[in-house]
């Protein structure tokens, strides 16, 4: 499997529990903790260099997000990946993310545009030809669109659903084809946000999610 990383939005002076949450989520989404793996709070605390209490709080949050499954009298495990979840995720993402893209097109700031320009320049440089770079670029674009919407509640919902979809993507990584096309189509999305074309931004985002689901479904 091609090595890939999980990028996280900047969290500034985050609490220990938030840092533990993001680090454990990274391990789960990138399959370093594979589906079905036993969750040991003590081992995670030692691995992350964080106390047991923040880890326990993080595990509780991840269980609420269905990334960790708690089985009475058996323990805690990384939740299995059910391919049927892909359809459910797509249904939700097809509503939330086009809305986020629409808001991004109407609310983006000069600073947001500067980041869009940097992303577009990087995409044009040809640097995204490598599988690892493609996945990182996809994450960066989605995170930036969420930020450009300037709605923290919406951004949080979009991010959590994106992480579930990303875990399924990592699971099928060796079998997914035409990744470059799936990622570079974001050029149209970024252009639309930059031009304040809200309808176009929403349309491109919706099409991207539909195409992503189709590509991953064929692979799994």
LUMVEX-642343 format. One record per residue (C-alpha): x, z negated, y; residue number from 1. Coordinates in nm, 4 decimals, padded with zeros to 6 digits. Example, Ala and Ser with C-alpha at 12.3 -4.5 7.8 and 13.67 -1.06 7.14 Angstrom:
pt X: 01.2300 | Z: -00.7800 | Y: -00.4500 | n: 1
pt X: 01.3670 | Z: -00.7140 | Y: -00.1060 | n: 2
//
This chain:
pt X: 00.0000 | Z: 00.0000 | Y: 00.0000 | n: 1
pt X: 00.1237 | Z: 00.0851 | Y: 00.3483 | n: 2
pt X: 00.2227 | Z: -00.2252 | Y: 00.5382 | n: 3
pt X: -00.0128 | Z: -00.2935 | Y: 00.8262 | n: 4
pt X: -00.0542 | Z: -00.5676 | Y: 01.0783 | n: 5
pt X: -00.3498 | Z: -00.7270 | Y: 01.2478 | n: 6
pt X: -00.3350 | Z: -00.7295 | Y: 01.6244 | n: 7
pt X: -00.5054 | Z: -01.0090 | Y: 01.8099 | n: 8
pt X: -00.6326 | Z: -01.0176 | Y: 02.1670 | n: 9
pt X: -00.4263 | Z: -01.2458 | Y: 02.3879 | n: 10
pt X: -00.5581 | Z: -01.5995 | Y: 02.3688 | n: 11
pt X: -00.3393 | Z: -01.7727 | Y: 02.6274 | n: 12
pt X: -00.3348 | Z: -02.1495 | Y: 02.5928 | n: 13
pt X: -00.5515 | Z: -02.1552 | Y: 02.2821 | n: 14
pt X: -00.6198 | Z: -02.4762 | Y: 02.0963 | n: 15
pt X: -00.4497 | Z: -02.5447 | Y: 01.7652 | n: 16
pt X: -00.7743 | Z: -02.4828 | Y: 01.5805 | n: 17
pt X: -00.8130 | Z: -02.1442 | Y: 01.7514 | n: 18
pt X: -00.4570 | Z: -02.0501 | Y: 01.6617 | n: 19
pt X: -00.5140 | Z: -02.1606 | Y: 01.3023 | n: 20
pt X: -00.8374 | Z: -01.9615 | Y: 01.2937 | n: 21
pt X: -00.6693 | Z: -01.6426 | Y: 01.4115 | n: 22
pt X: -00.3702 | Z: -01.6813 | Y: 01.1803 | n: 23
pt X: -00.5812 | Z: -01.7490 | Y: 00.8717 | n: 24
pt X: -00.8140 | Z: -01.4644 | Y: 00.9638 | n: 25
pt X: -00.5129 | Z: -01.2345 | Y: 00.9866 | n: 26
pt X: -00.4037 | Z: -01.3355 | Y: 00.6365 | n: 27
pt X: -00.7518 | Z: -01.2625 | Y: 00.5028 | n: 28
pt X: -00.8157 | Z: -00.9344 | Y: 00.6858 | n: 29
pt X: -00.4773 | Z: -00.7845 | Y: 00.5961 | n: 30
pt X: -00.5244 | Z: -00.8991 | Y: 00.2336 | n: 31
pt X: -00.2202 | Z: -01.1283 | Y: 00.2357 | n: 32
pt X: -00.4854 | Z: -01.3691 | Y: 00.1121 | n: 33
pt X: -00.6740 | Z: -01.1303 | Y: -00.1195 | n: 34
pt X: -01.0440 | Z: -01.1515 | Y: -00.2069 | n: 35
pt X: -01.1031 | Z: -01.4381 | Y: -00.4488 | n: 36
pt X: -00.7855 | Z: -01.6277 | Y: -00.3534 | n: 37
pt X: -00.8161 | Z: -02.0055 | Y: -00.3620 | n: 38
pt X: -00.8040 | Z: -02.1655 | Y: -00.0182 | n: 39
pt X: -00.5921 | Z: -02.4807 | Y: 00.0039 | n: 40
pt X: -00.6007 | Z: -02.6507 | Y: 00.3422 | n: 41
pt X: -00.2789 | Z: -02.8362 | Y: 00.2617 | n: 42
pt X: -00.0935 | Z: -02.5164 | Y: 00.1701 | n: 43
pt X: -00.2241 | Z: -02.3330 | Y: 00.4761 | n: 44
pt X: -00.1235 | Z: -02.6193 | Y: 00.7040 | n: 45
pt X: 00.2294 | Z: -02.6101 | Y: 00.5628 | n: 46
pt X: 00.2471 | Z: -02.2290 | Y: 00.5752 | n: 47
pt X: 00.1312 | Z: -02.2114 | Y: 00.9373 | n: 48
pt X: 00.3088 | Z: -02.5229 | Y: 01.0585 | n: 49
pt X: -00.0205 | Z: -02.6602 | Y: 01.1903 | n: 50
pt X: -00.1918 | Z: -02.9896 | Y: 01.1103 | n: 51
pt X: -00.4661 | Z: -03.0295 | Y: 00.8520 | n: 52
pt X: -00.7406 | Z: -03.0992 | Y: 01.1079 | n: 53
pt X: -00.7052 | Z: -02.7675 | Y: 01.2984 | n: 54
pt X: -00.6835 | Z: -02.5825 | Y: 00.9661 | n: 55
pt X: -00.9996 | Z: -02.7563 | Y: 00.8417 | n: 56
pt X: -01.1826 | Z: -02.6561 | Y: 01.1617 | n: 57
pt X: -01.0567 | Z: -02.2986 | Y: 01.1267 | n: 58
pt X: -01.1681 | Z: -02.2780 | Y: 00.7638 | n: 59
pt X: -01.5129 | Z: -02.4030 | Y: 00.8635 | n: 60
pt X: -01.5411 | Z: -02.1284 | Y: 01.1264 | n: 61
pt X: -01.4244 | Z: -01.8602 | Y: 00.8837 | n: 62
pt X: -01.6776 | Z: -01.9799 | Y: 00.6275 | n: 63
pt X: -01.9509 | Z: -01.9432 | Y: 00.8901 | n: 64
pt X: -01.8311 | Z: -01.5855 | Y: 00.9431 | n: 65
pt X: -01.8424 | Z: -01.5194 | Y: 00.5671 | n: 66
pt X: -01.4700 | Z: -01.4574 | Y: 00.5315 | n: 67
pt X: -01.4361 | Z: -01.7745 | Y: 00.3237 | n: 68
pt X: -01.6819 | Z: -01.8795 | Y: 00.0544 | n: 69
pt X: -01.7426 | Z: -02.2462 | Y: -00.0265 | n: 70
pt X: -01.8510 | Z: -02.3062 | Y: -00.3865 | n: 71
pt X: -01.9738 | Z: -02.6593 | Y: -00.4624 | n: 72
pt X: -01.7545 | Z: -02.8430 | Y: -00.7144 | n: 73
pt X: -01.5253 | Z: -02.5404 | Y: -00.7416 | n: 74
pt X: -01.3528 | Z: -02.5167 | Y: -00.4058 | n: 75
pt X: -01.3067 | Z: -02.2646 | Y: -00.1266 | n: 76
pt X: -01.2137 | Z: -01.9022 | Y: -00.1828 | n: 77
pt X: -01.1512 | Z: -01.5903 | Y: 00.0207 | n: 78
pt X: -01.4829 | Z: -01.4075 | Y: 00.0156 | n: 79
pt X: -01.5093 | Z: -01.1023 | Y: -00.2058 | n: 80
pt X: -01.5367 | Z: -00.7616 | Y: -00.0422 | n: 81
pt X: -01.8664 | Z: -00.6007 | Y: -00.1318 | n: 82
pt X: -01.8743 | Z: -00.2264 | Y: -00.0520 | n: 83
pt X: -02.2429 | Z: -00.2704 | Y: 00.0283 | n: 84
pt X: -02.1331 | Z: -00.4761 | Y: 00.3283 | n: 85
pt X: -02.0007 | Z: -00.1559 | Y: 00.4836 | n: 86
pt X: -02.3503 | Z: -00.0184 | Y: 00.5409 | n: 87
pt X: -02.4747 | Z: -00.3462 | Y: 00.6870 | n: 88
pt X: -02.1718 | Z: -00.3653 | Y: 00.9150 | n: 89
pt X: -02.2186 | Z: -00.0062 | Y: 01.0269 | n: 90
pt X: -02.5827 | Z: -00.0728 | Y: 01.1155 | n: 91
pt X: -02.4820 | Z: -00.3605 | Y: 01.3412 | n: 92
pt X: -02.1766 | Z: -00.1878 | Y: 01.4866 | n: 93
pt X: -02.3793 | Z: 00.1253 | Y: 01.5669 | n: 94
pt X: -02.5879 | Z: -00.0907 | Y: 01.7997 | n: 95
pt X: -02.3308 | Z: -00.3265 | Y: 01.9492 | n: 96
pt X: -02.0247 | Z: -00.1092 | Y: 02.0014 | n: 97
pt X: -02.1922 | Z: 00.1849 | Y: 02.1781 | n: 98
pt X: -02.3479 | Z: -00.0759 | Y: 02.4088 | n: 99
pt X: -02.0015 | Z: -00.2233 | Y: 02.4683 | n: 100
pt X: -01.8661 | Z: 00.1261 | Y: 02.5406 | n: 101
pt X: -02.1541 | Z: 00.1897 | Y: 02.7823 | n: 102
pt X: -02.0818 | Z: -00.1334 | Y: 02.9683 | n: 103
pt X: -01.7096 | Z: -00.0561 | Y: 02.9663 | n: 104
pt X: -01.7748 | Z: 00.2766 | Y: 03.1391 | n: 105
pt X: -01.9742 | Z: 00.1082 | Y: 03.4149 | n: 106
pt X: -01.7651 | Z: -00.2076 | Y: 03.4561 | n: 107
pt X: -01.4048 | Z: -00.1007 | Y: 03.3988 | n: 108
pt X: -01.1653 | Z: -00.2109 | Y: 03.6703 | n: 109
pt X: -00.8525 | Z: -00.0524 | Y: 03.8114 | n: 110
pt X: -00.6461 | Z: -00.2723 | Y: 03.5799 | n: 111
pt X: -00.8571 | Z: -00.1567 | Y: 03.2843 | n: 112
pt X: -00.7971 | Z: 00.2061 | Y: 03.3812 | n: 113
pt X: -00.4230 | Z: 00.1454 | Y: 03.3957 | n: 114
pt X: -00.4335 | Z: 00.0247 | Y: 03.0351 | n: 115
pt X: -00.6480 | Z: 00.3234 | Y: 02.9377 | n: 116
pt X: -00.3890 | Z: 00.5550 | Y: 03.0919 | n: 117
pt X: -00.1135 | Z: 00.3808 | Y: 02.8964 | n: 118
pt X: -00.3078 | Z: 00.4200 | Y: 02.5698 | n: 119
pt X: -00.3792 | Z: 00.7869 | Y: 02.6386 | n: 120
pt X: -00.0131 | Z: 00.8516 | Y: 02.7164 | n: 121
pt X: 00.0929 | Z: 00.6831 | Y: 02.3947 | n: 122
pt X: -00.1564 | Z: 00.8885 | Y: 02.1936 | n: 123
pt X: -00.0232 | Z: 01.2083 | Y: 02.3526 | n: 124
pt X: 00.3353 | Z: 01.1153 | Y: 02.2694 | n: 125
pt X: 00.2810 | Z: 01.1755 | Y: 01.8968 | n: 126
pt X: 00.3811 | Z: 00.8192 | Y: 01.8156 | n: 127
pt X: 00.0551 | Z: 00.7619 | Y: 01.6258 | n: 128
pt X: 00.1434 | Z: 00.9928 | Y: 01.3362 | n: 129
pt X: 00.2535 | Z: 00.7027 | Y: 01.1158 | n: 130
pt X: -00.0168 | Z: 00.5187 | Y: 00.9162 | n: 131
pt X: 00.0877 | Z: 00.1789 | Y: 01.0492 | n: 132
pt X: 00.0848 | Z: 00.3055 | Y: 01.4075 | n: 133
pt X: -00.2573 | Z: 00.4625 | Y: 01.3591 | n: 134
pt X: -00.4119 | Z: 00.1366 | Y: 01.2441 | n: 135
pt X: -00.2487 | Z: -00.0572 | Y: 01.5259 | n: 136
pt X: -00.3711 | Z: 00.1985 | Y: 01.7791 | n: 137
pt X: -00.7264 | Z: 00.1777 | Y: 01.6479 | n: 138
pt X: -00.7222 | Z: -00.1988 | Y: 01.6892 | n: 139
pt X: -00.5794 | Z: -00.1802 | Y: 02.0396 | n: 140
pt X: -00.8406 | Z: 00.0703 | Y: 02.1515 | n: 141
pt X: -01.1317 | Z: -00.1297 | Y: 02.0133 | n: 142
pt X: -01.0037 | Z: -00.4545 | Y: 02.1642 | n: 143
pt X: -00.9594 | Z: -00.2840 | Y: 02.5005 | n: 144
pt X: -01.3089 | Z: -00.1347 | Y: 02.4993 | n: 145
pt X: -01.4499 | Z: -00.4811 | Y: 02.4296 | n: 146
pt X: -01.2483 | Z: -00.6252 | Y: 02.7183 | n: 147
pt X: -01.3600 | Z: -00.3481 | Y: 02.9534 | n: 148
pt X: -01.7229 | Z: -00.4452 | Y: 02.8921 | n: 149
pt X: -01.6491 | Z: -00.7784 | Y: 03.0671 | n: 150
pt X: -01.8979 | Z: -00.9678 | Y: 02.8524 | n: 151
pt X: -01.7313 | Z: -01.2367 | Y: 02.6427 | n: 152
pt X: -02.0344 | Z: -01.2919 | Y: 02.4185 | n: 153
pt X: -02.0596 | Z: -00.9231 | Y: 02.3337 | n: 154
pt X: -01.6822 | Z: -00.8939 | Y: 02.2881 | n: 155
pt X: -01.6845 | Z: -01.1835 | Y: 02.0409 | n: 156
pt X: -01.9638 | Z: -01.0287 | Y: 01.8348 | n: 157
pt X: -01.7954 | Z: -00.6887 | Y: 01.8321 | n: 158
pt X: -01.4613 | Z: -00.8372 | Y: 01.7334 | n: 159
pt X: -01.5993 | Z: -01.0374 | Y: 01.4416 | n: 160
pt X: -01.7792 | Z: -00.7360 | Y: 01.2972 | n: 161
pt X: -01.4748 | Z: -00.5166 | Y: 01.3545 | n: 162
pt X: -01.2612 | Z: -00.7619 | Y: 01.1556 | n: 163
pt X: -01.4943 | Z: -00.7341 | Y: 00.8561 | n: 164
pt X: -01.4808 | Z: -00.3550 | Y: 00.8752 | n: 165
pt X: -01.1029 | Z: -00.3670 | Y: 00.9119 | n: 166
pt X: -01.0669 | Z: -00.5750 | Y: 00.5957 | n: 167
pt X: -01.2608 | Z: -00.3111 | Y: 00.4007 | n: 168
pt X: -01.0377 | Z: -00.0462 | Y: 00.5605 | n: 169
pt X: -00.7234 | Z: -00.2277 | Y: 00.4446 | n: 170
pt X: -00.8711 | Z: -00.2540 | Y: 00.0963 | n: 171
pt X: -00.9145 | Z: 00.1242 | Y: 00.0813 | n: 172
pt X: -00.6024 | Z: 00.2077 | Y: 00.2817 | n: 173
pt X: -00.4195 | Z: 00.4079 | Y: 00.0167 | n: 174
pt X: -00.7250 | Z: 00.6226 | Y: -00.0484 | n: 175
pt X: -00.8500 | Z: 00.6925 | Y: 00.3051 | n: 176
pt X: -00.7681 | Z: 01.0416 | Y: 00.4310 | n: 177
pt X: -00.7710 | Z: 01.1959 | Y: 00.7777 | n: 178
pt X: -00.6980 | Z: 00.8667 | Y: 00.9493 | n: 179
pt X: -00.5280 | Z: 01.0416 | Y: 01.2364 | n: 180
pt X: -00.8441 | Z: 01.2344 | Y: 01.3239 | n: 181
pt X: -01.0493 | Z: 00.9141 | Y: 01.3061 | n: 182
pt X: -00.8213 | Z: 00.7385 | Y: 01.5531 | n: 183
pt X: -00.7279 | Z: 01.0168 | Y: 01.7922 | n: 184
pt X: -01.0952 | Z: 01.0934 | Y: 01.8554 | n: 185
pt X: -01.0807 | Z: 00.7782 | Y: 02.0644 | n: 186
pt X: -00.9180 | Z: 00.9959 | Y: 02.3294 | n: 187
pt X: -01.2674 | Z: 01.1227 | Y: 02.4165 | n: 188
pt X: -01.3939 | Z: 00.7648 | Y: 02.4280 | n: 189
pt X: -01.1203 | Z: 00.6482 | Y: 02.6640 | n: 190
pt X: -01.1658 | Z: 00.9558 | Y: 02.8827 | n: 191
pt X: -01.5387 | Z: 00.8844 | Y: 02.9082 | n: 192
pt X: -01.4822 | Z: 00.5212 | Y: 03.0044 | n: 193
pt X: -01.2236 | Z: 00.6254 | Y: 03.2595 | n: 194
pt X: -01.4690 | Z: 00.8799 | Y: 03.4087 | n: 195
pt X: -01.7527 | Z: 00.6230 | Y: 03.4139 | n: 196
pt X: -01.9549 | Z: 00.8479 | Y: 03.1812 | n: 197
pt X: -02.1574 | Z: 00.5761 | Y: 03.0095 | n: 198
pt X: -02.3744 | Z: 00.8093 | Y: 02.7999 | n: 199
pt X: -02.0730 | Z: 00.9979 | Y: 02.6679 | n: 200
pt X: -01.8820 | Z: 00.6756 | Y: 02.5941 | n: 201
pt X: -02.1730 | Z: 00.5385 | Y: 02.3898 | n: 202
pt X: -02.2179 | Z: 00.8685 | Y: 02.2056 | n: 203
pt X: -01.8508 | Z: 00.8967 | Y: 02.1085 | n: 204
pt X: -01.8337 | Z: 00.5344 | Y: 01.9936 | n: 205
pt X: -02.1428 | Z: 00.5734 | Y: 01.7765 | n: 206
pt X: -02.0074 | Z: 00.8933 | Y: 01.6185 | n: 207
pt X: -01.6742 | Z: 00.7244 | Y: 01.5487 | n: 208
pt X: -01.8380 | Z: 00.4354 | Y: 01.3648 | n: 209
pt X: -02.0518 | Z: 00.6709 | Y: 01.1556 | n: 210
pt X: -01.7497 | Z: 00.8835 | Y: 01.0642 | n: 211
pt X: -01.5414 | Z: 00.5750 | Y: 00.9863 | n: 212
pt X: -01.8059 | Z: 00.4438 | Y: 00.7471 | n: 213
pt X: -01.8268 | Z: 00.7815 | Y: 00.5750 | n: 214
pt X: -01.4485 | Z: 00.8103 | Y: 00.5300 | n: 215
pt X: -01.4098 | Z: 00.4579 | Y: 00.3921 | n: 216
pt X: -01.7161 | Z: 00.4906 | Y: 00.1696 | n: 217
pt X: -01.5665 | Z: 00.7982 | Y: 00.0053 | n: 218
pt X: -01.2440 | Z: 00.6060 | Y: -00.0544 | n: 219
pt X: -01.4053 | Z: 00.3026 | Y: -00.2179 | n: 220
//
